[in-house]
Amino acid sequence: MTPETPYRRHPHPGTLTFQWTAQNNGDEKELTVTGTCPVCECAMTHSFGPVQPLIAKGGGGFLGRRKAPAEPEIWNVSCACEGYHQPRPAHRGGCGAMLTLAPPPAHLTGGI
């Protein structure tokens, strides 16, 4: 049975560690994250794709102008559970929570 958590669009504090997987689709990669939404406690899965690795620029361009980021990029997603949370807009899924996810492991992204 779906928990009776109302739909409420709000950010969840902190960074969450979900399970990441990757699938190759030709030259493109699709990342999928699976976990439990901490707001409504429903299981959720969300796909990011296609995701292309960054291409190192050789011989000019922005070489030397950009600094490497101090921390890995964060990934943001809205709750994507299949629970029925009211009063949820018709074109939305989940409970409305906005989640910050720890980045996928480097071996899945190829350096994204």
N, C-alpha and C positions, 0 to 999 in steps of 0.2 A: 504494500500500500504506500502511496506517495505521502511524504510528510506534509503537514498543512502549513508550509512556510509561504507567506504571501510574496507576490512579485514585488520587488522593491529594487530599483536601480541604484546601487551604491557600491563604492569600492570596498574591497576586503583588505584590511591592513596586512602587511607582511608579504613575504615571497614564499610561494608554495613549491614543493618538490613533487612533481607528478612523474609518471612513467612515460618516457619518450621512445618512439619507434620510428623507423624510416623505411620507405619503400621507394625503389627506383622505378621510374616509369620512362624508359628510354634514357634521354639525356637529362631529364628533370627528376627532382627528388621531392617527395611529399613526406612531411613530418606529421606524426599523429601523437597527441598527448592524451593520456588516460589517467583519471584520478577521481577523487571524491570531493565535491564542492563542500567547503567548510561551512557555508552559510545554510544550505538546505539539506546537506548530508546525502545528496543523491549522487550516484555514479554518473560520470560524464566523459565524453570523448570529443575531441576537437581536432580537425585536420588543418594544417597549414601547407598549402602547396599550390602550384609547384614552387619549390624553393631552390634557387640557384646559388652556388657558392660564389664568394667574392673572387674577382679576377685581379691578380697582382698586375699593376701597371708598370711596365718596364720602359725605360728610355724616355722619361719626361712626364708630362701630365702634372699630376699633383704631388709627384715625388718630393719628399722633404717638406711639404707644406702641411701635412696632416700628422697629428700625433696619434699613436695607437691608443684606443680607449683604455682607461685604467681598470675597468671591470667589464665582464661580458655583457652583451646587450640583454635587456629584459624582454620577456614576451608577455603581452597582455591579451586576455581573452575574457569574454563574458561567459557566465555559466552556460553550459550547453547540455544540461541534463534533459531527460525526457519527462521529468515530473510536471505535474499540472499545477502551476502556481498562479493564483488570481490576485488582482485583475491584470493579467499579462496581456500585452498587445498581441494581436493575431499574428503578426509577422515575426515574432520573437520566440526564442526557446529559453529554457532554463528559468532560474529564479530571479535573474536580473543582476546578480552579483558580478562585479568586475574584479577579475583575479589577475594577480601578477605571478608569473611562473618563473622558476629558475630556468636558465637556458638549457637547451638539450646538450648532451655530452658532445664534445668536439668530434669524436669518431663518427657520429651520425650526420653531422653537418658538413664535414669536409672544410671547415674553416669559416662558416658563415658568421 
